[in-house]
């Protein structure tokens, strides 16, 4: 992987960190967690030096280790990439079913027996992180106590919430990128129309080609402009969905700004521009107690 690719990947992880770190810490707190790791789907980018490459025949898509909390926060170890369909973890996003193991961790190849004994780890859970009906990653936890139904339900809820937050953030950023590209295209087309209008043509020139070029540029600018409104509506809908999910809360660890990966001031500015009112959803039942975060 080149230095540019590395810096791009690091920037991507940094943008997701406001979601990934609380996600991993919440999973640790949901059980007697010792180590939590989060993998997200990504392109095969380190195949030449990846220790798992022999188990990855296609090398197009794999799981990228993007967060680690508990015993270590390192994400550059031998399992920084994990082949889809290989091993217990690799099968989770393919089968889209949780894996809960309260015994036989070493025999299943989940960790070395010495490491498990040293840290008194007796259980393991791996759950699919999903968004839009598709698996986008895996949430995995090593626990010092058996994982019963109560802990499994809590981990499942955390994985679902993480998938929603990550999916919203990804969709919002893709929407913002597309909108910015259309704005740039519109500006360039507009400048082209002005330049063509300001340049005098020789008397011998044919008027039809110039008229055609001007009409084409004008049509392009108009077409780009007509797309801006649907994009603004999509952006408004995306923000409103997240606000409904956070019950109108913008700031703080569980606020809409954190979910969307934006600064609260930036989100407030977008809400004002898009005409979005901040309304708190009515509470029909008492909110469940928050899950205590785990320790690094």
N, C-alpha and C positions, 0 to 999 in steps of 0.2 A: 504494500500500500504506500502510495506517495505521500509526501508531506502535506500536499494540498488536500488529498483525500482524508488524511488524519485530522487536519484542522477542521474540515467540514463536518466530519463525524463528531468531533468534540463539541463543535458549535451546536449540532443537533441535540446532543445529550444535554448540553447546558440549557437549551430552550425547554426541554422536557423535565429538568430537575425539580421544578416546583411541584410537579405531579408525582414523579418517580420516588423521590425520597419519602414523602409522607405515606405513599402507598406501601413501600417496603417496611417502614417503621410500624404502620398500622398492622401489617401482617404479623410482625414479630409480637406485637402486643395481643393479638387475637389468640395466641397459644403461648406455651413456654418456649418461644422461638429463640434459637441460637444464631441462625444465619438465614437471611432472606435474600433471594436473588430474583431479578426481573430480566427476562429476555423479550425482545421485540423482533418481529420479522423484518428482515432487511436483505439487501443483495449480497451475493457471494463476493466478498471484497478482499479476503485475506487467505484465499485458498492455497497459495504457494507456501505459506508458512504456518498454516493452521494444523494443529495436532489432530483434529477430527476429520481432516480432508479425506482420508481413506474410506470413511464411512459415508461420504457425501458424493454419490456418483454424478449428479447433475450439476452441482455447484452453481446454481443460479440464485437460489434463495435459501437463507438459513436463519437461525435464531441468533440475534446479537445481544450479548450481555450488556445491559445499559444501567443497571443499578445493583448495589450490594450493600446490605446493612446488617449489623450484628458483629460477628466475629471478625469480619473484614469488610472494608469498603472498596477493595481493589476489584477492577473489572478487566484486568489485562492478563489473567491466568490462562491455563490450558483450555478452559471451558468458556472463553470469551466468545466463541462461535460454536453453535450446536447444530448438527445436521437435522433437518426435518425427517421425522420417521425413525430416527436412530435412538435406541435406548429408551428408558422410561420417560425422560423429559421430552425427547424429540417426538414421541408419539402423541403427547398431550394435544398440541395444536392440530394434529391430523385427525385424531379421533374426537376431539372437542369434548373430552370427558375428564373429570378430575381424577387424579391418582392419589390415593391415601395409603400409606404403608406404615404400619405400626410394628413391623418386625422384618427381618431379612434384608435390611438395607444394603449391607455389604455384598450379600449374595446376588442382589439385583443390580449391582454395579453403580449404586447411587453415591457411594463414598467408600474410602478405605476403612477397614475395620479398626485400625489404630487411631485414625482421626475421630471416628465415631466414639470410641471408648474414651479418648482423651477429653472430649467435650461433652460426654455423657448424653449423647444424642440417641434417641430411641425411635423417633418417628420422622416421617417425611411426607409433605403434601405438595403436589404440583397441580395448578389449576389453569385452565385456558383463560386468557384475557381476550375478550371479544368486543367487536363493535360492528354494527350494521349486519349482524348475522354471519360474520366471518371472524376467524381467530386471527388476532394480531400479535399475540405473544403468550408468555407463560409466567405465572407467579409461583415461585417455589420457596418452601420453608422447611428447614431442619428444626425439629423440636426436641426438647429435653423431656417431654411428657407425651404420653399417647394422645393422638388427635381423635377425640370423640365427635359425635354428631354436632354438638354445640360449637366446637371449634371449627369444624368443617363448614357449618353454615355461616359463621362469621367470616372465614376466609373466602368463601364463595361470594358473599356480599361485597367484600373489599375488592375482589377481582372484577366484579361487575361494575362497581363504581369507578375503578381505575380504567377499565375499558371505555366507559362513557366519557371520562375526562380526557383521556388520550385521543379518542376518536373525535371529540368536539374540537380539541386543539388542532389536530391535523386537518380537519375539514375547514376550520376557520382560516388557518394559514394558507391552505391551497386556494381558498376563495379570495383572500386578500392578495395573493400573488397574481391570480388571474385578473382581478380587478385592476391592479397596478399596471399589468401588461396592456390591458385594453386602453387605459388612460394614456399611456405612452404612445400607443399606436394612433390614437385619436389626435394627440398633440402633433405628432409627426405629419399626419395626413393634413391637418389644418395648416401647418407651416408650408407644406407643399402647395396647397391651394393659393395661399398668399403670395408665395414666390412666383408661381406661374402667372398670377394676375399682375404682378409688379414688373415683369420683364417684357419690354416691347418686342413685338415680333417684326421681322423684316417684311417689306411690302410684298415680296415674292413668295412668302410662306403661305402654306395652305391652312386655312382657318379650321377645317374639319378636324385634323389630328389634335390641334390645341384644344378645341372644344371638347373632344372626346376625352383627352387626358384630364382636363379640368373637371368634367362631369364624373369621371371615374374616381378622382380624388375626393370630390364632394360626396359621392355616394359612399365611399369607404368611411369617411369621417362621420356621415350620418348613421351608417350601420353600426360603427363602434359606439356612437352616442346612445343608440337605442338599446345596446347591451348593458349600459351602465345602470339603468333603472332595475332590470331583473337582478343584476348582481347586488345592488343595494338592498333589494327586497330579500335576497337569499342571506345576505349578511345580517339583516334585521331579524330574520327568522332564526338564524343560528344563535344570535345573542339572546333573543327572547326565550328560546328553549333552555339555554343554560341558566338564565335568570329564574325561570320557572323551577328548574331543578334545585337551585340554591335558595329558593323562596325569596327572591329579590335581593339577596345579599351580594354585594359587589366586592368588598374588601375582606381581608382575613384569610386564614388557611382554607376555609371551605367556601370562599366567595367565588363569584363568576369570573373575576379577573384572574384568579389562580388557575381555574379550570381552563380558561382560554389562553393562558400564558402571556397575559398582558399586564401592564401596570394599571392600577386602579384609575389613575388620572387619564390614561389613554382610553380605557373602556368608557369612562364617563364622557369623554369627548366624542367618541363614536356614537354613544347612546343619544347625546344631544343632537348630533348632526343627522342621525337617522330617525329622530323623533320617538325614541323609545322611552316610555315612562317606567319608572322603577316602582313596581307594585309587589308587595309581599303576598305570597299565596296564603289563603286561610288555612289554619292548622285544624285538622279534624281529629287528631290524636296526639298524645304526648310524644315528643321525639325521643328515640332510644338514646341511652347513655352512650357517649362517644367511646370508641375503643382506645385504650391507653396506648400511647406510642411505645415502641421498643427502644432499647438502648443500642448505641453503636458498638 
